[in-house]
Amino acid sequence: MTSFTVSYDLIKNKDYKLLIDELKRLGAHRSQESFWLVAYNSTAKGLHDHLRNFMDGDDKLWVSELTRNHYYAQANSGTNAWIAQNPPTR
């Protein structure tokens, strides 16, 4: 599995439930309000294409591979534990 970051903005219809339910089903961790960490057995494009199925066409989505070169402040509880269990490979 590869660890990814996922960030999004839902534009007109602010129905986050479909997307959030799918992220939770995938075992993702919500690190910030609209920033998630996801371990997924594919590429960034593969995860991106999968998540687009749970969004409207005008919504914004960014998926990147999590690397060892990352820093953050004030992340939600459990972020350090999630990263420890799903460490970046690069």
Backbone as XML, in Angstrom:
<?xml version="1.0"?>
<chain id="A" units="angstrom">
  <residue number="1" name="MET">
    <atom name="N" x="0.850" y="-1.184" z="0.000"/>
    <atom name="CA" x="0.000" y="0.000" z="0.000"/>
    <atom name="C" x="0.891" y="1.241" z="0.000"/>
  </residue>
  <residue number="2" name="THR">
    <atom name="N" x="0.400" y="2.245" z="-0.678"/>
    <atom name="CA" x="1.079" y="3.529" z="-0.721"/>
    <atom name="C" x="0.245" y="4.525" z="0.072"/>
  </residue>
  <residue number="3" name="SER">
    <atom name="N" x="0.908" y="5.420" z="0.785"/>
    <atom name="CA" x="0.210" y="6.448" z="1.552"/>
    <atom name="C" x="0.084" y="7.714" z="0.715"/>
  </residue>
  <residue number="4" name="PHE">
    <atom name="N" x="-1.122" y="8.275" z="0.712"/>
    <atom name="CA" x="-1.423" y="9.459" z="-0.081"/>
    <atom name="C" x="-2.039" y="10.541" z="0.795"/>
  </residue>
  <residue number="5" name="THR">
    <atom name="N" x="-1.922" y="11.775" z="0.329"/>
    <atom name="CA" x="-2.680" y="12.882" z="0.894"/>
    <atom name="C" x="-3.818" y="13.188" z="-0.064"/>
  </residue>
  <residue number="6" name="VAL">
    <atom name="N" x="-4.963" y="13.551" z="0.486"/>
    <atom name="CA" x="-6.132" y="13.899" z="-0.317"/>
    <atom name="C" x="-6.689" y="15.209" z="0.225"/>
  </residue>
  <residue number="7" name="SER">
    <atom name="N" x="-6.868" y="16.163" z="-0.671"/>
    <atom name="CA" x="-7.470" y="17.446" z="-0.309"/>
    <atom name="C" x="-8.542" y="17.771" z="-1.339"/>
  </residue>
  <residue number="8" name="TYR">
    <atom name="N" x="-9.613" y="18.433" z="-0.905"/>
    <atom name="CA" x="-10.723" y="18.696" z="-1.813"/>
    <atom name="C" x="-11.450" y="19.972" z="-1.435"/>
  </residue>
  <residue number="9" name="ASP">
    <atom name="N" x="-12.151" y="20.518" z="-2.411"/>
    <atom name="CA" x="-13.123" y="21.603" z="-2.226"/>
    <atom name="C" x="-14.364" y="21.202" z="-3.006"/>
  </residue>
  <residue number="10" name="LEU">
    <atom name="N" x="-15.488" y="21.085" z="-2.325"/>
    <atom name="CA" x="-16.746" y="20.803" z="-2.999"/>
    <atom name="C" x="-17.408" y="22.140" z="-3.285"/>
  </residue>
  <residue number="11" name="ILE">
    <atom name="N" x="-17.759" y="22.392" z="-4.531"/>
    <atom name="CA" x="-18.137" y="23.736" z="-4.969"/>
    <atom name="C" x="-19.621" y="24.057" z="-4.743"/>
  </residue>
  <residue number="12" name="LYS">
    <atom name="N" x="-20.506" y="23.663" z="-5.598"/>
    <atom name="CA" x="-21.905" y="24.104" z="-5.500"/>
    <atom name="C" x="-22.694" y="23.308" z="-4.471"/>
  </residue>
  <residue number="13" name="ASN">
    <atom name="N" x="-22.777" y="22.022" z="-4.642"/>
    <atom name="CA" x="-23.518" y="21.171" z="-3.722"/>
    <atom name="C" x="-22.549" y="20.712" z="-2.638"/>
  </residue>
  <residue number="14" name="LYS">
    <atom name="N" x="-22.688" y="21.231" z="-1.455"/>
    <atom name="CA" x="-21.753" y="20.942" z="-0.361"/>
    <atom name="C" x="-22.090" y="19.654" z="0.368"/>
  </residue>
  <residue number="15" name="ASP">
    <atom name="N" x="-22.449" y="18.602" z="-0.368"/>
    <atom name="CA" x="-22.762" y="17.315" z="0.230"/>
    <atom name="C" x="-21.485" y="16.494" z="0.383"/>
  </residue>
  <residue number="16" name="TYR">
    <atom name="N" x="-20.848" y="16.651" z="1.517"/>
    <atom name="CA" x="-19.592" y="15.962" z="1.788"/>
    <atom name="C" x="-19.802" y="14.504" z="2.190"/>
  </residue>
  <residue number="17" name="LYS">
    <atom name="N" x="-21.022" y="14.111" z="2.524"/>
    <atom name="CA" x="-21.266" y="12.788" z="3.095"/>
    <atom name="C" x="-20.787" y="11.643" z="2.196"/>
  </residue>
  <residue number="18" name="LEU">
    <atom name="N" x="-21.104" y="11.692" z="0.909"/>
    <atom name="CA" x="-20.686" y="10.606" z="0.012"/>
    <atom name="C" x="-19.173" y="10.440" z="0.004"/>
  </residue>
  <residue number="19" name="LEU">
    <atom name="N" x="-18.459" y="11.544" z="-0.147"/>
    <atom name="CA" x="-17.003" y="11.483" z="-0.199"/>
    <atom name="C" x="-16.419" y="11.065" z="1.147"/>
  </residue>
  <residue number="20" name="ILE">
    <atom name="N" x="-16.893" y="11.649" z="2.220"/>
    <atom name="CA" x="-16.375" y="11.314" z="3.545"/>
    <atom name="C" x="-16.662" y="9.860" z="3.895"/>
  </residue>
  <residue number="21" name="ASP">
    <atom name="N" x="-17.842" y="9.375" z="3.574"/>
    <atom name="CA" x="-18.154" y="7.965" z="3.831"/>
    <atom name="C" x="-17.194" y="7.048" z="3.079"/>
  </residue>
  <residue number="22" name="GLU">
    <atom name="N" x="-16.859" y="7.399" z="1.843"/>
    <atom name="CA" x="-15.937" y="6.563" z="1.077"/>
    <atom name="C" x="-14.526" y="6.645" z="1.657"/>
  </residue>
  <residue number="23" name="LEU">
    <atom name="N" x="-14.092" y="7.820" z="2.046"/>
    <atom name="CA" x="-12.771" y="7.939" z="2.671"/>
    <atom name="C" x="-12.701" y="7.097" z="3.945"/>
  </residue>
  <residue number="24" name="LYS">
    <atom name="N" x="-13.737" y="7.148" z="4.748"/>
    <atom name="CA" x="-13.775" y="6.340" z="5.972"/>
    <atom name="C" x="-13.768" y="4.849" z="5.638"/>
  </residue>
  <residue number="25" name="ARG">
    <atom name="N" x="-14.511" y="4.463" z="4.603"/>
    <atom name="CA" x="-14.547" y="3.053" z="4.203"/>
    <atom name="C" x="-13.152" y="2.574" z="3.799"/>
  </residue>
  <residue number="26" name="LEU">
    <atom name="N" x="-12.370" y="3.458" z="3.225"/>
    <atom name="CA" x="-11.007" y="3.128" z="2.822"/>
    <atom name="C" x="-10.023" y="3.136" z="4.002"/>
  </residue>
  <residue number="27" name="GLY">
    <atom name="N" x="-10.498" y="3.515" z="5.191"/>
    <atom name="CA" x="-9.630" y="3.563" z="6.364"/>
    <atom name="C" x="-8.800" y="4.823" z="6.443"/>
  </residue>
  <residue number="28" name="ALA">
    <atom name="N" x="-9.238" y="5.874" z="5.778"/>
    <atom name="CA" x="-8.502" y="7.139" z="5.760"/>
    <atom name="C" x="-8.569" y="7.827" z="7.115"/>
  </residue>
  <residue number="29" name="HIS">
    <atom name="N" x="-7.603" y="8.703" z="7.331"/>
    <atom name="CA" x="-7.545" y="9.499" z="8.561"/>
    <atom name="C" x="-7.713" y="10.969" z="8.191"/>
  </residue>
  <residue number="30" name="ARG">
    <atom name="N" x="-8.626" y="11.637" z="8.870"/>
    <atom name="CA" x="-8.858" y="13.065" z="8.638"/>
    <atom name="C" x="-7.859" y="13.865" z="9.462"/>
  </residue>
  <residue number="31" name="SER">
    <atom name="N" x="-6.859" y="14.389" z="8.790"/>
    <atom name="CA" x="-5.800" y="15.127" z="9.471"/>
    <atom name="C" x="-6.174" y="16.590" z="9.704"/>
  </residue>
  <residue number="32" name="GLN">
    <atom name="N" x="-6.901" y="17.164" z="8.779"/>
    <atom name="CA" x="-7.430" y="18.523" z="8.893"/>
    <atom name="C" x="-8.825" y="18.531" z="8.276"/>
  </residue>
  <residue number="33" name="GLU">
    <atom name="N" x="-9.496" y="19.656" z="8.264"/>
    <atom name="CA" x="-10.901" y="19.703" z="7.845"/>
    <atom name="C" x="-11.152" y="19.039" z="6.488"/>
  </residue>
  <residue number="34" name="SER">
    <atom name="N" x="-10.390" y="19.386" z="5.472"/>
    <atom name="CA" x="-10.582" y="18.749" z="4.166"/>
    <atom name="C" x="-9.263" y="18.181" z="3.639"/>
  </residue>
  <residue number="35" name="PHE">
    <atom name="N" x="-8.476" y="17.615" z="4.547"/>
    <atom name="CA" x="-7.181" y="17.024" z="4.209"/>
    <atom name="C" x="-7.100" y="15.671" z="4.897"/>
  </residue>
  <residue number="36" name="TRP">
    <atom name="N" x="-6.967" y="14.621" z="4.091"/>
    <atom name="CA" x="-7.001" y="13.260" z="4.600"/>
    <atom name="C" x="-5.727" y="12.517" z="4.238"/>
  </residue>
  <residue number="37" name="LEU">
    <atom name="N" x="-5.419" y="11.496" z="4.996"/>
    <atom name="CA" x="-4.342" y="10.557" z="4.700"/>
    <atom name="C" x="-4.989" y="9.225" z="4.361"/>
  </residue>
  <residue number="38" name="VAL">
    <atom name="N" x="-4.567" y="8.628" z="3.239"/>
    <atom name="CA" x="-5.199" y="7.405" z="2.752"/>
    <atom name="C" x="-4.130" y="6.423" z="2.318"/>
  </residue>
  <residue number="39" name="ALA">
    <atom name="N" x="-4.204" y="5.193" z="2.809"/>
    <atom name="CA" x="-3.362" y="4.110" z="2.302"/>
    <atom name="C" x="-4.179" y="3.390" z="1.234"/>
  </residue>
  <residue number="40" name="TYR">
    <atom name="N" x="-3.617" y="3.301" z="0.021"/>
    <atom name="CA" x="-4.386" y="2.772" z="-1.105"/>
    <atom name="C" x="-3.459" y="1.971" z="-1.998"/>
  </residue>
  <residue number="41" name="ASN">
    <atom name="N" x="-3.945" y="0.881" z="-2.508"/>
    <atom name="CA" x="-3.137" y="-0.022" z="-3.322"/>
    <atom name="C" x="-3.260" y="0.347" z="-4.804"/>
  </residue>
  <residue number="42" name="SER">
    <atom name="N" x="-2.733" y="1.514" z="-5.157"/>
    <atom name="CA" x="-2.773" y="1.988" z="-6.531"/>
    <atom name="C" x="-1.844" y="3.189" z="-6.644"/>
  </residue>
  <residue number="43" name="THR">
    <atom name="N" x="-2.049" y="3.961" z="-7.681"/>
    <atom name="CA" x="-1.289" y="5.189" z="-7.899"/>
    <atom name="C" x="-2.112" y="6.385" z="-7.438"/>
  </residue>
  <residue number="44" name="ALA">
    <atom name="N" x="-1.487" y="7.560" z="-7.426"/>
    <atom name="CA" x="-2.224" y="8.783" z="-7.112"/>
    <atom name="C" x="-3.376" y="8.961" z="-8.106"/>
  </residue>
  <residue number="45" name="LYS">
    <atom name="N" x="-3.114" y="8.703" z="-9.381"/>
    <atom name="CA" x="-4.169" y="8.819" z="-10.389"/>
    <atom name="C" x="-5.284" y="7.810" z="-10.130"/>
  </residue>
  <residue number="46" name="GLY">
    <atom name="N" x="-4.927" y="6.592" z="-9.747"/>
    <atom name="CA" x="-5.937" y="5.584" z="-9.455"/>
    <atom name="C" x="-6.842" y="5.995" z="-8.307"/>
  </residue>
  <residue number="47" name="LEU">
    <atom name="N" x="-6.253" y="6.519" z="-7.226"/>
    <atom name="CA" x="-7.050" y="6.983" z="-6.091"/>
    <atom name="C" x="-7.876" y="8.195" z="-6.496"/>
  </residue>
  <residue number="48" name="HIS">
    <atom name="N" x="-7.269" y="9.117" z="-7.216"/>
    <atom name="CA" x="-7.984" y="10.297" z="-7.704"/>
    <atom name="C" x="-9.215" y="9.879" z="-8.507"/>
  </residue>
  <residue number="49" name="ASP">
    <atom name="N" x="-9.018" y="8.997" z="-9.471"/>
    <atom name="CA" x="-10.121" y="8.560" z="-10.329"/>
    <atom name="C" x="-11.209" y="7.859" z="-9.520"/>
  </residue>
  <residue number="50" name="HIS">
    <atom name="N" x="-10.817" y="7.093" z="-8.516"/>
    <atom name="CA" x="-11.796" y="6.416" z="-7.660"/>
    <atom name="C" x="-12.622" y="7.439" z="-6.880"/>
  </residue>
  <residue number="51" name="LEU">
    <atom name="N" x="-11.964" y="8.404" z="-6.259"/>
    <atom name="CA" x="-12.677" y="9.374" z="-5.430"/>
    <atom name="C" x="-13.562" y="10.312" z="-6.244"/>
  </residue>
  <residue number="52" name="ARG">
    <atom name="N" x="-13.204" y="10.554" z="-7.506"/>
    <atom name="CA" x="-14.032" y="11.416" z="-8.362"/>
    <atom name="C" x="-15.446" y="10.858" z="-8.509"/>
  </residue>
  <residue number="53" name="ASN">
    <atom name="N" x="-15.612" y="9.556" z="-8.327"/>
    <atom name="CA" x="-16.940" y="8.943" z="-8.409"/>
    <atom name="C" x="-17.870" y="9.406" z="-7.291"/>
  </residue>
  <residue number="54" name="PHE">
    <atom name="N" x="-17.327" y="10.031" z="-6.263"/>
    <atom name="CA" x="-18.106" y="10.457" z="-5.097"/>
    <atom name="C" x="-18.212" y="11.977" z="-5.016"/>
  </residue>
  <residue number="55" name="MET">
    <atom name="N" x="-17.931" y="12.659" z="-6.140"/>
    <atom name="CA" x="-17.913" y="14.117" z="-6.193"/>
    <atom name="C" x="-18.656" y="14.595" z="-7.428"/>
  </residue>
  <residue number="56" name="ASP">
    <atom name="N" x="-19.045" y="15.865" z="-7.425"/>
    <atom name="CA" x="-19.634" y="16.494" z="-8.606"/>
    <atom name="C" x="-18.526" y="16.912" z="-9.566"/>
  </residue>
  <residue number="57" name="GLY">
    <atom name="N" x="-18.884" y="17.162" z="-10.813"/>
    <atom name="CA" x="-17.924" y="17.500" z="-11.845"/>
    <atom name="C" x="-17.178" y="18.801" z="-11.618"/>
  </residue>
  <residue number="58" name="ASP">
    <atom name="N" x="-17.762" y="19.748" z="-10.852"/>
    <atom name="CA" x="-17.095" y="21.024" z="-10.629"/>
    <atom name="C" x="-16.251" y="21.049" z="-9.347"/>
  </residue>
  <residue number="59" name="ASP">
    <atom name="N" x="-16.228" y="19.945" z="-8.598"/>
    <atom name="CA" x="-15.464" y="19.890" z="-7.355"/>
    <atom name="C" x="-13.970" y="19.771" z="-7.637"/>
  </residue>
  <residue number="60" name="LYS">
    <atom name="N" x="-13.177" y="20.223" z="-6.685"/>
    <atom name="CA" x="-11.719" y="20.197" z="-6.813"/>
    <atom name="C" x="-11.153" y="19.061" z="-5.966"/>
  </residue>
  <residue number="61" name="LEU">
    <atom name="N" x="-10.132" y="18.387" z="-6.497"/>
    <atom name="CA" x="-9.531" y="17.253" z="-5.800"/>
    <atom name="C" x="-8.033" y="17.232" z="-6.069"/>
  </residue>
  <residue number="62" name="TRP">
    <atom name="N" x="-7.261" y="17.012" z="-5.014"/>
    <atom name="CA" x="-5.809" y="16.902" z="-5.134"/>
    <atom name="C" x="-5.384" y="15.635" z="-4.398"/>
  </residue>
  <residue number="63" name="VAL">
    <atom name="N" x="-4.660" y="14.750" z="-5.089"/>
    <atom name="CA" x="-4.129" y="13.527" z="-4.494"/>
    <atom name="C" x="-2.625" y="13.496" z="-4.756"/>
  </residue>
  <residue number="64" name="SER">
    <atom name="N" x="-1.839" y="13.345" z="-3.700"/>
    <atom name="CA" x="-0.379" y="13.264" z="-3.821"/>
    <atom name="C" x="0.132" y="12.138" z="-2.937"/>
  </residue>
  <residue number="65" name="GLU">
    <atom name="N" x="1.227" y="11.551" z="-3.351"/>
    <atom name="CA" x="1.870" y="10.539" z="-2.527"/>
    <atom name="C" x="2.504" y="11.220" z="-1.309"/>
  </residue>
  <residue number="66" name="LEU">
    <atom name="N" x="2.307" y="10.629" z="-0.141"/>
    <atom name="CA" x="2.929" y="11.133" z="1.073"/>
    <atom name="C" x="4.397" y="10.729" z="1.069"/>
  </residue>
  <residue number="67" name="THR">
    <atom name="N" x="5.273" y="11.677" z="1.297"/>
    <atom name="CA" x="6.704" y="11.383" z="1.338"/>
    <atom name="C" x="7.221" y="11.570" z="2.760"/>
  </residue>
  <residue number="68" name="ARG">
    <atom name="N" x="8.465" y="11.179" z="2.979"/>
    <atom name="CA" x="9.086" y="11.376" z="4.294"/>
    <atom name="C" x="9.361" y="12.844" z="4.567"/>
  </residue>
  <residue number="69" name="ASN">
    <atom name="N" x="9.371" y="13.645" z="3.521"/>
    <atom name="CA" x="9.657" y="15.071" z="3.638"/>
    <atom name="C" x="8.344" y="15.831" z="3.828"/>
  </residue>
  <residue number="70" name="HIS">
    <atom name="N" x="7.806" y="15.777" z="5.038"/>
    <atom name="CA" x="6.566" y="16.477" z="5.352"/>
    <atom name="C" x="6.637" y="17.030" z="6.778"/>
  </residue>
  <residue number="71" name="TYR">
    <atom name="N" x="5.963" y="18.125" z="6.987"/>
    <atom name="CA" x="5.856" y="18.748" z="8.304"/>
    <atom name="C" x="4.443" y="19.286" z="8.452"/>
  </residue>
  <residue number="72" name="TYR">
    <atom name="N" x="3.957" y="19.324" z="9.635"/>
    <atom name="CA" x="2.620" y="19.853" z="9.862"/>
    <atom name="C" x="2.505" y="20.333" z="11.307"/>
  </residue>
  <residue number="73" name="ALA">
    <atom name="N" x="1.502" y="21.162" z="11.537"/>
    <atom name="CA" x="1.217" y="21.671" z="12.884"/>
    <atom name="C" x="-0.282" y="21.606" z="13.118"/>
  </residue>
  <residue number="74" name="GLN">
    <atom name="N" x="-0.660" y="21.308" z="14.319"/>
    <atom name="CA" x="-2.058" y="21.306" z="14.746"/>
    <atom name="C" x="-2.935" y="20.325" z="13.956"/>
  </residue>
  <residue number="75" name="ALA">
    <atom name="N" x="-2.370" y="19.199" z="13.582"/>
    <atom name="CA" x="-3.170" y="18.171" z="12.916"/>
    <atom name="C" x="-4.112" y="17.520" z="13.929"/>
  </residue>
  <residue number="76" name="ASN">
    <atom name="N" x="-5.164" y="16.917" z="13.433"/>
    <atom name="CA" x="-6.124" y="16.239" z="14.302"/>
    <atom name="C" x="-5.462" y="15.091" z="15.060"/>
  </residue>
  <residue number="77" name="SER">
    <atom name="N" x="-6.035" y="14.776" z="16.188"/>
    <atom name="CA" x="-5.550" y="13.671" z="17.010"/>
    <atom name="C" x="-5.514" y="12.386" z="16.194"/>
  </residue>
  <residue number="78" name="GLY">
    <atom name="N" x="-4.462" y="11.621" z="16.365"/>
    <atom name="CA" x="-4.320" y="10.351" z="15.679"/>
    <atom name="C" x="-3.468" y="10.418" z="14.422"/>
  </residue>
  <residue number="79" name="THR">
    <atom name="N" x="-3.096" y="11.629" z="13.999"/>
    <atom name="CA" x="-2.311" y="11.778" z="12.772"/>
    <atom name="C" x="-0.950" y="11.107" z="12.901"/>
  </residue>
  <residue number="80" name="ASN">
    <atom name="N" x="-0.245" y="11.350" z="13.990"/>
    <atom name="CA" x="1.069" y="10.713" z="14.167"/>
    <atom name="C" x="0.956" y="9.192" z="14.161"/>
  </residue>
  <residue number="81" name="ALA">
    <atom name="N" x="-0.053" y="8.662" z="14.812"/>
    <atom name="CA" x="-0.237" y="7.209" z="14.861"/>
    <atom name="C" x="-0.545" y="6.659" z="13.469"/>
  </residue>
  <residue number="82" name="TRP">
    <atom name="N" x="-1.371" y="7.366" z="12.687"/>
    <atom name="CA" x="-1.707" y="6.890" z="11.347"/>
    <atom name="C" x="-0.451" y="6.847" z="10.482"/>
  </residue>
  <residue number="83" name="ILE">
    <atom name="N" x="0.355" y="7.896" z="10.543"/>
    <atom name="CA" x="1.593" y="7.934" z="9.750"/>
    <atom name="C" x="2.546" y="6.840" z="10.189"/>
  </residue>
  <residue number="84" name="ALA">
    <atom name="N" x="2.626" y="6.586" z="11.491"/>
    <atom name="CA" x="3.495" y="5.507" z="11.989"/>
    <atom name="C" x="3.040" y="4.144" z="11.467"/>
  </residue>
  <residue number="85" name="GLN">
    <atom name="N" x="1.732" y="3.953" z="11.333"/>
    <atom name="CA" x="1.194" y="2.677" z="10.839"/>
    <atom name="C" x="1.224" y="2.585" z="9.319"/>
  </residue>
  <residue number="86" name="ASN">
    <atom name="N" x="1.334" y="3.710" z="8.641"/>
    <atom name="CA" x="1.320" y="3.761" z="7.170"/>
    <atom name="C" x="2.458" y="4.656" z="6.682"/>
  </residue>
  <residue number="87" name="PRO">
    <atom name="N" x="3.698" y="4.313" z="7.004"/>
    <atom name="CA" x="4.812" y="5.215" z="6.716"/>
    <atom name="C" x="5.038" y="5.405" z="5.213"/>
  </residue>
  <residue number="88" name="PRO">
    <atom name="N" x="5.473" y="6.612" z="4.839"/>
    <atom name="CA" x="5.806" y="6.849" z="3.439"/>
    <atom name="C" x="6.975" y="5.974" z="3.020"/>
  </residue>
  <residue number="89" name="THR">
    <atom name="N" x="6.984" y="5.580" z="1.761"/>
    <atom name="CA" x="8.069" y="4.723" z="1.268"/>
    <atom name="C" x="9.235" y="5.530" z="0.707"/>
  </residue>
  <residue number="90" name="ARG">
    <atom name="N" x="9.002" y="6.798" z="0.397"/>
    <atom name="CA" x="10.066" y="7.654" z="-0.133"/>
    <atom name="C" x="10.315" y="8.839" z="0.734"/>
  </residue>
</chain>
